[in-house]
């Protein structure tokens, strides 16, 4: 089982950073194909909008639940991995590697994020098991029982 160690705040920071990387990627990596650039800007816009609309500490509008955010982000990661084929720029080494790197990074982020908020919940108090034939402690008895013994 995967330990989901990334909380909502850390995930939000990484989301905004990934959106910036997606927007800046075409100019930094030097994409030669026009479709690769267009798809990068589209993905950046979707991820930025998703981050703004999510109900987590770094969300601004807070309309989308974190679980829905996780599902959309998983779809976005799969789309990033497949983009070189459906965008018809598989031959472009820089753009292809950029999309695959971003897709794998997003999949790892998705796998390590606690979208249910379990990590932020307080721990429940442990309950000690009671043996069925154990004697009853005096502290559990009522005050009337204590008076009868005296």
LUMVEXMAR-129097 format. One record per atom (N, C-alpha, C): residue number from 0; atom name; x, y, z. Coordinates in pm, 1 decimal. Example, Ala and Ser with C-alpha at 12.3 -4.5 7.8 and 13.67 -1.06 7.14 Angstrom:
BEGIN
  nr atom        X        Y        Z
   0    N   1319.0   -569.0    780.0
   0   CA   1230.0   -450.0    780.0
   0    C   1320.0   -330.0    780.0
   1    N   1285.0   -225.0    708.0
   1   CA   1367.0   -106.0    714.0
   1    C   1290.0      3.0    787.0
//
This chain:
BEGIN
  nr atom        X        Y        Z
   0    N     84.1   -118.1      0.0
   0   CA      0.0      0.0      0.0
   0    C     88.7    124.6      0.0
   1    N     49.7    222.8    -74.8
   1   CA    126.0    347.1    -87.8
   1    C     96.5    436.9     32.0
   2    N    201.3    491.8     91.2
   2   CA    184.8    588.1    199.6
   2    C    156.9    725.1    138.6
   3    N     39.3    773.9    159.2
   3   CA      0.3    903.2    102.4
   3    C     45.4   1013.7    197.2
   4    N    162.4   1065.9    172.7
   4   CA    227.1   1156.9    266.4
   4    C    216.3   1304.8    230.0
   5    N    158.8   1337.5    116.4
   5   CA    148.4   1478.2     76.1
   5    C     10.6   1529.8    115.2
   6    N      8.4   1635.7    194.8
   6   CA   -116.9   1695.2    239.9
   6    C   -169.2   1798.1    141.3
   7    N   -280.7   1860.4    178.0
   7   CA   -348.5   1954.4     88.8
   7    C   -264.9   2079.4     59.9
   8    N   -198.3   2132.4    160.3
   8   CA   -119.6   2255.2    139.4
   8    C     -1.4   2227.6     46.0
   9    N     71.7   2121.0     73.9
   9   CA    185.1   2086.7    -12.1
   9    C    139.4   2057.4   -154.3
  10    N     26.3   1987.7   -166.4
  10   CA    -25.9   1956.4   -298.8
  10    C    -62.8   2084.5   -374.0
  11    N   -121.0   2179.4   -303.5
  11   CA   -156.5   2306.0   -366.8
  11    C    -35.0   2381.3   -418.6
  12    N     70.8   2383.8   -339.2
  12   CA    194.2   2450.3   -382.5
  12    C    249.2   2383.1   -508.2
  13    N    250.1   2249.3   -507.2
  13   CA    301.0   2176.1   -622.2
  13    C    211.7   2196.5   -744.3
  14    N     79.5   2206.3   -724.1
  14   CA    -12.0   2231.6   -835.8
  14    C     19.0   2364.0   -905.7
  15    N     35.3   2468.8   -827.0
  15   CA     65.7   2599.0   -887.3
  15    C    201.8   2596.3   -957.5
  16    N    298.5   2528.1   -897.8
  16   CA    431.4   2517.5   -961.2
  16    C    423.1   2438.6  -1091.6
  17    N    343.5   2331.4  -1093.0
  17   CA    327.9   2251.7  -1215.9
  17    C    258.6   2333.8  -1325.0
  18    N    160.6   2414.2  -1287.7
  18   CA     93.2   2499.4  -1386.4
  18    C    192.0   2599.3  -1446.7
  19    N    277.4   2655.6  -1364.3
  19   CA    379.0   2749.1  -1414.5
  19    C    477.3   2676.1  -1506.3
  20    N    519.7   2556.3  -1465.1
  20   CA    611.2   2478.2  -1549.3
  20    C    547.9   2442.6  -1683.5
  21    N    420.0   2406.6  -1681.3
  21   CA    352.2   2374.3  -1807.4
  21    C    342.7   2496.5  -1898.3
  22    N    318.5   2612.8  -1839.7
  22   CA    308.4   2734.9  -1919.7
  22    C    445.2   2779.8  -1971.5
  23    N    547.9   2761.0  -1891.5
  23   CA    681.7   2805.3  -1931.6
  23    C    757.4   2700.8  -2012.8
  24    N    712.4   2577.6  -2009.8
  24   CA    781.1   2466.5  -2075.2
  24    C    812.3   2485.5  -2222.2
  25    N    716.6   2529.8  -2302.5
  25   CA    745.6   2544.3  -2445.6
  25    C    860.4   2640.4  -2475.1
  26    N    867.3   2751.2  -2402.5
  26   CA    975.3   2845.9  -2430.6
  26    C   1108.0   2798.5  -2370.6
  27    N   1104.2   2729.9  -2257.4
  27   CA   1227.5   2681.4  -2195.3
  27    C   1285.7   2563.6  -2273.6
  28    N   1198.1   2468.4  -2310.3
  28   CA   1245.1   2348.2  -2379.5
  28    C   1264.7   2370.5  -2529.1
  29    N   1212.9   2479.9  -2582.1
  29   CA   1231.1   2510.9  -2722.9
  29    C   1152.1   2419.9  -2815.0
  30    N   1023.0   2409.5  -2789.5
  30   CA    938.5   2326.3  -2875.1
  30    C    940.0   2380.6  -3016.9
  31    N    949.2   2291.2  -3113.1
  31   CA    947.0   2334.8  -3253.0
  31    C    807.5   2320.1  -3313.3
  32    N    725.8   2234.3  -3256.0
  32   CA    591.3   2210.8  -3311.0
  32    C    488.6   2301.5  -3244.5
  33    N    403.6   2360.3  -3325.0
  33   CA    299.2   2449.1  -3274.3
  33    C    196.9   2374.6  -3188.5
  34    N    152.3   2253.4  -3225.3
  34   CA     54.5   2185.2  -3140.8
  34    C    107.1   2155.7  -3000.4
  35    N    234.6   2126.6  -2987.3
  35   CA    292.0   2097.2  -2855.9
  35    C    282.1   2218.7  -2764.4
  36    N    304.8   2335.7  -2819.5
  36   CA    295.2   2458.8  -2742.1
  36    C    151.0   2485.3  -2701.3
  37    N     58.7   2469.2  -2793.7
  37   CA    -82.9   2493.3  -2766.0
  37    C   -133.3   2399.1  -2656.7
  38    N    -98.7   2271.4  -2666.9
  38   CA   -142.3   2174.8  -2566.4
  38    C    -82.8   2207.6  -2429.4
  39    N     41.0   2253.2  -2423.1
  39   CA    103.6   2287.4  -2294.8
  39    C     28.9   2402.7  -2228.0
  40    N     -6.3   2504.3  -2306.3
  40   CA    -82.2   2616.5  -2250.9
  40    C   -221.2   2572.6  -2205.6
  41    N   -282.9   2483.5  -2279.8
  41   CA   -414.8   2432.5  -2242.4
  41    C   -406.5   2354.5  -2110.9
  42    N   -309.0   2265.0  -2098.8
  42   CA   -292.2   2189.1  -1975.5
  42    C   -261.2   2280.3  -1856.9
  43    N   -178.4   2380.2  -1880.3
  43   CA   -145.3   2475.6  -1773.5
  43    C   -270.8   2549.2  -1726.3
  44    N   -353.7   2591.4  -1820.3
  44   CA   -477.2   2660.9  -1784.7
  44    C   -573.0   2572.8  -1707.0
  45    N   -586.2   2447.4  -1748.5
  45   CA   -676.1   2354.2  -1678.5
  45    C   -624.8   2329.0  -1536.8
  46    N   -496.2   2305.5  -1521.6
  46   CA   -440.4   2279.1  -1389.1
  46    C   -449.7   2401.9  -1299.4
  47    N   -426.2   2519.2  -1355.3
  47   CA   -436.9   2642.9  -1276.8
  47    C   -581.2   2666.6  -1232.9
  48    N   -676.7   2646.7  -1323.7
  48   CA   -818.5   2662.0  -1288.7
  48    C   -860.0   2559.9  -1183.6
  49    N   -811.7   2438.3  -1198.0
  49   CA   -842.3   2333.5  -1100.8
  49    C   -788.7   2371.3   -963.0
  50    N   -668.9   2425.4   -957.3
  50   CA   -609.5   2466.4   -829.5
  50    C   -687.8   2581.4   -766.3
  51    N   -731.4   2674.4   -846.8
  51   CA   -807.7   2788.1   -794.6
  51    C   -944.2   2744.6   -742.3
  52    N  -1008.4   2650.0   -810.1
  52   CA  -1144.4   2609.0   -775.6
  52    C  -1153.9   2502.2   -667.5
  53    N  -1042.6   2446.7   -622.8
  53   CA  -1045.5   2335.6   -526.8
  53    C  -1060.5   2385.4   -383.5
  54    N  -1137.1   2307.8   -304.2
  54   CA  -1156.5   2338.6   -162.4
  54    C  -1038.5   2284.0    -82.5
  55    N   -928.2   2355.3    -86.4
  55   CA   -813.9   2326.6     -1.5
  55    C   -753.5   2459.5     38.3
  56    N   -661.5   2460.9    132.4
  56   CA   -613.8   2589.5    185.3
  56    C   -564.7   2689.1     80.6
  57    N   -511.0   2642.9    -31.8
  57   CA   -459.4   2735.2   -132.6
  57    C   -558.7   2763.5   -244.4
  58    N   -677.7   2705.4   -237.9
  58   CA   -781.3   2734.3   -336.3
  58    C   -839.9   2871.9   -311.9
  59    N   -886.7   2936.1   -416.1
  59   CA   -940.0   3071.8   -402.2
  59    C  -1092.5   3070.3   -402.4
  60    N  -1153.4   3001.9   -500.0
  60   CA  -1299.5   2998.5   -512.1
  60    C  -1359.4   2883.9   -429.8
  61    N  -1292.1   2774.3   -416.6
  61   CA  -1327.9   2659.3   -334.1
  61    C  -1464.1   2599.6   -367.8
  62    N  -1479.3   2554.1   -490.2
  62   CA  -1603.0   2491.2   -536.2
  62    C  -1589.6   2340.7   -557.7
  63    N  -1469.1   2289.5   -580.3
  63   CA  -1446.9   2149.3   -614.2
  63    C  -1383.8   2079.4   -493.8
  64    N  -1436.5   1962.8   -458.9
  64   CA  -1380.3   1885.2   -349.3
  64    C  -1243.5   1829.6   -384.8
  65    N  -1166.7   1794.9   -283.5
  65   CA  -1031.6   1745.9   -306.0
  65    C  -1031.1   1610.1   -376.0
  66    N  -1132.5   1527.5   -348.3
  66   CA  -1140.0   1397.4   -415.1
  66    C  -1166.1   1414.3   -565.0
  67    N  -1253.8   1506.7   -601.1
  67   CA  -1280.4   1534.9   -742.7
  67    C  -1155.3   1592.7   -807.2
  68    N  -1086.0   1678.4   -735.2
  68   CA   -959.9   1734.9   -783.1
  68    C   -862.6   1621.6   -816.5
  69    N   -854.4   1523.1   -728.0
  69   CA   -764.9   1410.9   -751.0
  69    C   -801.5   1331.6   -875.0
  70    N   -931.5   1310.2   -896.0
  70   CA   -975.2   1236.5  -1014.2
  70    C   -941.5   1313.0  -1141.9
  71    N   -969.2   1442.5  -1143.9
  71   CA   -938.9   1524.4  -1262.2
  71    C   -788.7   1529.0  -1285.3
  72    N   -712.0   1534.7  -1178.8
  72   CA   -567.0   1538.2  -1193.3
  72    C   -513.0   1406.2  -1248.2
  73    N   -572.8   1295.2  -1209.2
  73   CA   -533.4   1166.2  -1265.6
  73    C   -561.3   1163.5  -1415.8
  74    N   -678.5   1211.0  -1456.1
  74   CA   -710.3   1218.8  -1599.6
  74    C   -613.1   1310.7  -1672.8
  75    N   -579.7   1420.8  -1612.1
  75   CA   -486.0   1516.1  -1672.1
  75    C   -347.2   1452.8  -1689.0
  76    N   -303.6   1374.9  -1590.7
  76   CA   -173.4   1307.6  -1600.6
  76    C   -173.3   1206.6  -1714.9
  77    N   -281.4   1132.2  -1728.5
  77   CA   -291.5   1035.3  -1838.2
  77    C   -291.8   1108.1  -1972.5
  78    N   -363.0   1219.3  -1979.5
  78   CA   -365.1   1298.9  -2103.6
  78    C   -226.9   1355.4  -2136.4
  79    N   -152.8   1396.5  -2034.2
  79   CA    -16.4   1446.0  -2057.8
  79    C     72.7   1336.6  -2115.2
  80    N     58.1   1215.1  -2064.4
  80   CA    139.0   1103.8  -2115.8
  80    C    103.0   1068.6  -2259.4
  81    N    -24.3   1084.2  -2295.1
  81   CA    -69.8   1048.1  -2430.3
  81    C    -63.2   1164.9  -2528.6
  82    N    -38.5   1284.8  -2480.6
  82   CA    -40.4   1404.3  -2566.3
  82    C     50.2   1396.6  -2689.1
  83    N    170.6   1342.7  -2680.2
  83   CA    253.9   1337.2  -2801.2
  83    C    190.1   1258.3  -2915.5
  84    N    108.0   1160.6  -2884.0
  84   CA     43.0   1083.1  -2989.8
  84    C    -79.3   1154.8  -3046.3
  85    N   -169.7   1198.0  -2956.7
  85   CA   -290.3   1261.8  -3011.4
  85    C   -263.8   1404.2  -3057.1
  86    N   -154.8   1464.9  -3013.3
  86   CA   -117.5   1597.3  -3061.5
  86    C    -29.6   1591.9  -3184.8
  87    N      9.6   1470.2  -3224.4
  87   CA     88.4   1444.9  -3344.3
  87    C    225.7   1514.1  -3340.2
  88    N    289.7   1509.5  -3221.7
  88   CA    426.0   1561.4  -3213.5
  88    C    517.0   1460.6  -3142.5
  89    N    491.8   1333.1  -3166.0
  89   CA    571.5   1226.5  -3106.0
  89    C    717.1   1229.8  -3153.8
  90    N    740.1   1283.0  -3274.4
  90   CA    876.3   1288.5  -3328.2
  90    C    961.1   1396.7  -3261.2
  91    N    896.1   1497.2  -3200.9
  91   CA    970.7   1604.3  -3134.5
  91    C   1027.1   1556.2  -3002.0
  92    N   1156.5   1541.0  -2993.8
  92   CA   1219.6   1483.1  -2875.5
  92    C   1197.5   1570.0  -2751.8
  93    N   1217.3   1700.6  -2763.2
  93   CA   1203.1   1789.4  -2648.4
  93    C   1060.3   1792.2  -2597.3
  94    N    966.8   1809.5  -2688.3
  94   CA    827.5   1817.9  -2646.0
  94    C    778.0   1684.3  -2591.7
  95    N    813.7   1575.6  -2657.2
  95   CA    770.6   1443.1  -2611.7
  95    C    823.1   1415.5  -2471.0
  96    N    951.8   1439.1  -2449.3
  96   CA   1011.6   1413.6  -2318.2
  96    C    954.9   1506.0  -2210.7
  97    N    927.1   1629.4  -2249.0
  97   CA    866.1   1724.0  -2154.8
  97    C    730.2   1672.9  -2109.9
  98    N    645.4   1632.3  -2203.0
  98   CA    511.5   1583.7  -2168.9
  98    C    518.2   1456.1  -2086.3
  99    N    607.7   1364.9  -2121.8
  99   CA    619.8   1241.2  -2045.1
  99    C    670.1   1268.7  -1903.4
 100    N    764.7   1359.5  -1890.8
 100   CA    815.6   1394.8  -1758.2
 100    C    706.6   1458.5  -1672.9
 101    N    631.9   1551.4  -1730.3
 101   CA    523.9   1616.3  -1656.0
 101    C    414.1   1515.5  -1620.3
 102    N    382.2   1425.3  -1712.1
 102   CA    279.4   1324.5  -1684.6
 102    C    319.8   1229.4  -1573.7
 103    N    443.4   1181.7  -1577.2
 103   CA    491.6   1091.0  -1472.6
 103    C    499.3   1164.3  -1338.8
 104    N    545.4   1287.9  -1340.8
 104   CA    551.5   1367.7  -1217.7
 104    C    412.7   1385.3  -1158.4
 105    N    315.0   1412.2  -1244.1
 105   CA    178.7   1430.6  -1195.6
 105    C    119.9   1299.4  -1142.4
 106    N    155.6   1187.6  -1204.8
 106   CA    109.3   1057.5  -1153.9
 106    C    169.3   1027.8  -1015.8
 107    N    296.1   1058.5   -998.4
 107   CA    359.6   1038.4   -868.1
 107    C    296.1   1129.4   -764.1
 108    N    270.6   1254.0   -800.2
 108   CA    203.2   1347.3   -709.9
 108    C     65.7   1293.6   -671.9
 109    N     -6.9   1243.1   -769.8
 109   CA   -140.2   1187.6   -744.1
 109    C   -131.9   1067.2   -649.4
 110    N    -33.0    981.0   -672.0
 110   CA    -20.7    859.9   -591.0
 110    C     19.2    890.0   -446.4
 111    N     92.4    997.8   -423.9
 111   CA    141.2   1028.8   -289.8
 111    C     54.2   1127.6   -212.8
 112    N    -51.6   1178.9   -274.2
 112   CA   -135.6   1278.4   -208.3
 112    C   -250.3   1212.3   -134.5
 113    N   -276.9   1262.8    -15.0
 113   CA   -388.7   1216.6     67.2
 113    C   -512.1   1298.9     30.6
 114    N   -587.4   1252.1    -68.4
 114   CA   -704.0   1327.0   -115.8
 114    C   -824.0   1315.3    -22.6
 115    N   -823.6   1218.4     68.0
 115   CA   -936.2   1201.2    159.9
 115    C   -915.5   1276.6    290.7
 116    N   -798.6   1332.6    311.7
 116   CA   -772.9   1409.7    432.9
 116    C   -751.7   1323.9    556.4
 117    N   -721.3   1197.1    538.8
 117   CA   -701.8   1107.8    652.0
 117    C   -582.8   1151.9    735.4
 118    N   -483.7   1203.1    670.7
 118   CA   -361.2   1243.1    736.7
 118    C   -382.8   1359.5    832.5
 119    N   -484.5   1444.1    808.8
 119   CA   -509.3   1561.5    891.6
 119    C   -610.9   1536.6   1003.0
 120    N   -673.0   1420.4   1004.8
 120   CA   -772.1   1390.4   1107.7
 120    C   -702.2   1353.9   1237.9
 121    N   -765.6   1390.7   1352.8
 121   CA   -705.5   1351.0   1480.8
 121    C   -719.8   1200.2   1500.5
 122    N   -625.0   1143.4   1569.8
 122   CA   -628.8   1000.4   1595.7
 122    C   -737.8    969.4   1697.2
 123    N   -805.6    858.9   1679.4
 123   CA   -907.3    815.7   1774.5
 123    C   -838.5    759.7   1898.1
 124    N   -903.6    776.1   2013.5
 124   CA   -848.1    722.8   2137.5
 124    C   -853.3    570.2   2133.0
 125    N   -744.9    505.2   2172.3
 125   CA   -745.8    358.9   2168.2
 125    C   -840.7    303.2   2273.7
 126    N   -907.7    197.1   2240.2
 126   CA  -1000.2    130.8   2331.2
 126    C   -934.9      1.0   2375.4
 127    N   -921.8    -14.0   2507.4
 127   CA   -859.4   -134.4   2560.2
 127    C   -961.1   -248.2   2558.6
 128    N   -920.3   -365.3   2515.0
 128   CA  -1013.4   -478.3   2515.9
 128    C  -1040.8   -523.3   2659.3
 129    N  -1163.2   -565.6   2685.1
 129   CA  -1203.7   -611.9   2816.9
 129    C  -1234.0   -760.0   2807.5
 130    N  -1173.4   -835.8   2895.6
 130   CA  -1200.5   -979.5   2898.4
 130    C  -1340.2  -1002.1   2956.1
 131    N  -1415.4  -1100.1   2902.6
 131   CA  -1553.5  -1120.0   2947.8
 131    C  -1564.6  -1163.8   3093.5
 132    N  -1466.6  -1232.5   3149.7
 132   CA  -1477.1  -1278.9   3287.5
 132    C  -1385.4  -1201.5   3381.8
 133    N  -1345.8  -1081.1   3343.6
 133   CA  -1259.5   -998.5   3427.0
 133    C  -1342.5   -936.1   3538.5
 134    N  -1282.3   -919.8   3657.6
 134   CA  -1357.9   -856.5   3767.5
 134    C  -1381.7   -709.1   3736.8
 135    N  -1492.8   -660.2   3785.8
 135   CA  -1530.2   -521.6   3763.4
 135    C  -1453.2   -434.6   3860.7
 136    N  -1396.5   -328.7   3809.2
 136   CA  -1317.5   -235.9   3889.1
 136    C  -1411.2   -157.6   3980.7
 137    N  -1365.8   -122.9   4100.2
 137   CA  -1447.6    -47.8   4195.5
 137    C  -1482.6     90.6   4143.6
 138    N  -1397.3    147.0   4060.9
 138   CA  -1424.9    281.9   4010.0
 138    C  -1543.4    283.5   3915.4
 139    N  -1578.8    170.4   3859.6
 139   CA  -1688.6    163.7   3764.3
 139    C  -1822.5    150.8   3836.8
 140    N  -1821.3     98.7   3957.7
 140   CA  -1945.1     78.5   4032.3
 140    C  -2004.1    211.8   4074.1
 141    N  -2129.4    210.9   4105.1
 141   CA  -2197.8    334.5   4144.3
 141    C  -2165.7    370.9   4288.4
 142    N  -2202.7    490.1   4327.0
 142   CA  -2178.0    537.6   4462.5
 142    C  -2259.8    457.6   4563.4
 143    N  -2377.6    409.2   4523.8
 143   CA  -2460.3    329.2   4613.9
 143    C  -2390.3    200.2   4652.0
 144    N  -2320.6    137.2   4556.9
 144   CA  -2248.7     14.3   4585.1
 144    C  -2137.8     40.2   4686.4
 145    N  -2074.3    154.8   4679.2
 145   CA  -1966.5    187.4   4771.7
 145    C  -2022.0    204.5   4912.6
 146    N  -2140.8    263.9   4929.1
 146   CA  -2199.9    282.2   5060.0
 146    C  -2239.0    148.9   5122.8
 147    N  -2282.7     53.5   5046.3
 147   CA  -2324.6    -75.7   5097.0
 147    C  -2206.4   -151.0   5155.9
 148    N  -2091.8   -137.2   5102.2
 148   CA  -1974.7   -208.4   5150.4
 148    C  -1923.9   -156.5   5284.1
 149    N  -1949.3    -35.6   5314.7
 149   CA  -1893.6     23.9   5437.7
 149    C  -1960.3    -26.0   5556.3
//
